[in-house]
Amino acid sequence: MDFIKEFKNWGLDDSVMVELISFIYKGYNNYLIHRTQDLNITHGQIRFILLLKMNENPSQEEIAHHLLLSRGTTAKSLRKLDDENIIQRTVDPNNRRKYGVVLTDKGKEIAKKIEKIDEDWEKSIYKNFKGDNKEIIMDLLKEIAISSMKTIYDENIDNKDFPFMDDHQCANFHHHNDHHHHRNPFKFRRFF
């Protein structure tokens, strides 16, 4: 069976953008779940691990804020990661009531494996593309993501699920051109 030909017969030409994004998202999640089975982690823990790999010693509040989660959900997830010896909590020397979170050696190894899985996924996705199409696609997806957030802001839609869209950062968004918008010092790997 020619999978690509069969899949194209599903009527994708009539799809709206969100349906295509949903196909990509579901495909990636299925791939990720399948490839991480031997790591003994849940799908939800992956985002914590990758965020901690890219950001040194963030607080629990910063993690909740940047993963768009409640403090309670974040605390519960971090407790499970701590129980599995994937993370370690550290006391902030400037504020003994504040804790930072770092990956353990075990957590760092898991993060490397997840990053390799991500690389394999992207190689698989882009293997049939030619030339600079990868960069073009990424630039278009970034524009779509920004446009989506701007629409929420412009329409005064409740943005509680997007705490990075506070008034200060949105003001920066409007005062910079498309190529030099406000950069958050907290590094993101992905939202999912």
C-alpha positions, 0 to 999 in steps of 0.5 A: 500500500502506498501510504502517502497516496492513500492518506492524500485521498482522505480529503486533506485538500478540504481541511482547515488549518487546525485539522492539519495541525491536529494531525501533526500533533497527534502523529508526534504524540503517538510517536513520542509515546511509542519511543519513550515506553522504555524510559518509564516516564509519562507523556506529561513528564516529558515537557518538565524534563525538557524545560529543566534541561534548557533552564538551570534551576528554575523555581516551581512557580516559573515552571508552572508559569512557562508550562501553562499549568497550575501550581498544584499540577506542577507540584504534583508532577514535580513530586513524581519526578522527584520520587523517580530520582529524575529531578532534585529540588534545591534551596535558593540561597537568597530565599530559603523558602524558595526552591529551584529544580534541577535534573539529576544525572538520571534526568539528564540521560532521559533528556538526551534520549528524548532529544534524540527521539525529537531529532529522529522525528524531525529527520523522518518528517523532513526526509522527503523535503528539498532545499530550504523547505524546513526553514520556510516551514518553521518560519511559517509555523512561527508566524502562525503561532504569533498570529494566533496569540495576537488574535487572542490579545486583539480580541480581548480573549481571556489569556489566563492559559498564556501567562507569557502574554501579560500586558508588559510583554504584549506591549513589547510585542506591538512595539517591535517589528516582526523579526525583533519581538520581545524575547523572554529569557526563559528558554522554551523547547515546546508547548504541548 
